[in-house]
């Protein structure tokens, strides 16, 4: 087993962990599987507790990519992407293209 494999949990475990941690901070994650990646989105209410932002950012940092949007039409929404293609996930973890 390569060192990278021990440092980064399998994609499905990371996806489950992200979803569970989002629920734990009071959000409702929506998961969409799309070929070589899974995208998780959640609306963030305007009254989201200030003390929960640090945990929310810690959750998002476990994804391969993440972002946050704030618009008048859709409100505040976060997204996180986890690559499910093992080769792509390994490269993302090691920082190689």
C-alpha positions in Angstrom: 0.0 0.0 0.0 1.4 3.4 -1.0 1.9 6.1 1.6 -0.6 8.3 -0.1 -3.3 5.6 0.2 -2.8 5.5 4.0 -3.0 9.3 4.3 -6.1 9.8 2.2 -9.2 7.7 3.0 -11.0 6.2 0.1 -13.4 8.5 -1.8 -16.6 7.0 -0.5 -15.4 7.3 3.1 -14.5 11.0 2.5 -17.9 11.7 1.0 -19.7 10.0 3.9 -17.6 11.9 6.4 -18.2 15.3 4.7 -22.0 14.7 4.6 -22.1 13.5 8.2 -20.0 16.5 9.4 -22.3 18.9 7.4 -25.3 17.4 9.1 -23.5 17.8 12.5 -23.2 21.6 12.0 -26.9 21.8 11.1 -26.8 21.7 7.3 -28.6 19.5 4.8 -26.1 18.1 2.2 -27.2 17.1 -1.2 -25.0 14.5 -3.1 -24.7 14.2 -6.8 -22.6 11.4 -8.3 -21.1 12.3 -11.7 -18.8 9.8 -13.3 -15.3 10.5 -11.8 -16.4 12.7 -9.0 -19.1 13.4 -6.4 -20.4 16.9 -5.7 -21.9 17.8 -2.3 -23.9 21.0 -2.0 -25.6 22.6 1.0 -27.5 25.8 1.6 -26.1 27.9 4.4 -28.8 29.9 6.2 -28.1 33.6 6.9 -28.4 32.9 10.6 -25.7 30.2 10.5 -23.9 30.4 13.9 -20.6 32.3 13.8 -19.0 29.7 16.0 -19.6 26.9 13.4 -17.7 28.5 10.5 -14.4 27.1 11.7 -15.8 23.5 11.7 -17.5 24.1 8.4 -14.2 25.2 6.8 -12.4 22.2 8.3 -15.0 19.9 6.7 -14.6 21.6 3.3 -10.8 21.3 3.4 -11.1 17.5 3.3 -12.6 17.7 -0.3 -10.5 17.9 -3.4 -12.1 21.2 -4.3 -14.7 23.4 -2.6 -16.3 26.8 -2.9 -19.0 29.1 -1.5 -21.4 31.3 -3.4 -23.7 34.0 -2.1 -26.3 35.4 -4.4 -29.6 37.1 -4.0 -31.4 34.5 -6.2 -30.0 31.3 -4.6 -28.8 32.4 -1.2 -25.7 31.2 0.4 -24.5 27.8 -0.8 -21.4 25.7 -0.4 -20.1 23.0 -2.6 -17.4 20.3 -2.3 -16.1 17.9 -4.9 -14.5 14.5 -4.1 -12.9 12.7 -7.0 -14.0 9.1 -7.1 -11.5 8.0 -9.8 -8.7 6.5 -7.7 -6.0 7.8 -10.0 -7.4 11.3 -9.9 -7.8 11.3 -6.2 -4.2 10.0 -5.7 -2.9 12.8 -7.9 -4.9 15.5 -6.0 -3.6 14.2 -2.7 0.0 14.3 -3.8 -0.3 17.6 -5.7 0.8 16.1 -9.0 -1.1 16.7 -12.2 
